[in-house]
Amino acid sequence: ETLKREQVDDDNKKEYCAVQFDSADDTKKALERKIAGHENAIATAKEAVETLTEEIAALTAGIKALDKEVAEATEQRKEENTEYK
């Protein structure tokens, strides 16, 4: 009688453990998928930052070149204006 009761207890504990392992495994897999999704989002964001950094550098260079052209044109106009006076 005692052995039967212990066997039933052991069987119940084994079943409980199996359910807990399955639950933990499901949680682990869900978290791994979530981490992978976040890693992909981070990689995409890093690529966007790199692209924007390159675009900003190109725009900054363009602005500097335009400023130089404007300064040269202004100087040329001043010289031409002085010649006509």
C-alpha positions in Angstrom: 0.0 0.0 0.0 2.8 2.4 0.9 4.7 1.6 -2.2 1.7 2.3 -4.4 1.1 5.6 -2.7 4.8 6.6 -3.2 4.7 5.5 -6.8 1.6 7.6 -7.4 3.3 10.6 -5.7 6.4 10.0 -7.8 4.3 9.8 -10.9 2.5 13.1 -10.0 5.8 14.8 -9.3 7.3 13.6 -12.6 4.3 14.8 -14.5 4.5 18.2 -12.7 8.2 18.5 -13.5 7.5 17.6 -17.2 4.9 20.4 -17.4 7.2 22.9 -15.7 10.1 22.0 -18.1 7.8 22.4 -21.1 6.6 25.7 -19.7 10.1 26.9 -19.1 11.2 25.8 -22.5 8.3 27.7 -24.1 9.2 30.8 -22.2 12.9 30.4 -23.2 12.0 30.1 -26.9 9.6 33.1 -26.7 12.4 35.2 -25.1 14.9 34.0 -27.6 12.6 35.1 -30.4 12.0 38.5 -28.7 15.8 38.9 -28.3 16.4 38.1 -32.0 13.7 40.7 -32.9 15.4 43.3 -30.8 18.8 42.5 -32.3 17.4 42.9 -35.8 15.8 46.2 -34.8 19.2 47.4 -33.3 21.0 46.4 -36.5 18.5 48.2 -38.6 18.8 51.3 -36.4 22.6 51.2 -36.6 22.5 51.1 -40.4 20.1 54.0 -40.4 22.4 56.0 -38.1 25.4 55.2 -40.4 23.4 56.3 -43.5 22.2 59.5 -41.8 25.8 60.3 -40.6 27.0 59.9 -44.2 24.2 62.1 -45.5 24.9 64.8 -42.8 28.6 64.8 -43.8 27.7 65.2 -47.5 25.3 68.0 -46.7 27.8 69.7 -44.4 30.4 69.6 -47.2 27.8 70.9 -49.6 27.0 73.8 -47.3 30.6 74.7 -46.8 31.2 74.7 -50.6 28.1 76.8 -51.1 29.3 79.2 -48.4 32.6 79.5 -50.1 31.0 80.2 -53.5 28.7 82.8 -51.9 31.7 84.5 -50.3 33.6 84.5 -53.6 30.6 85.9 -55.5 30.2 88.6 -52.8 33.8 89.5 -53.1 33.6 89.6 -56.9 30.6 91.9 -56.7 32.3 94.2 -54.3 35.3 94.4 -56.6 33.1 95.0 -59.7 31.1 97.6 -57.8 34.3 99.4 -56.8 35.5 99.4 -60.4 32.3 101.1 -61.6 32.5 103.9 -59.0 
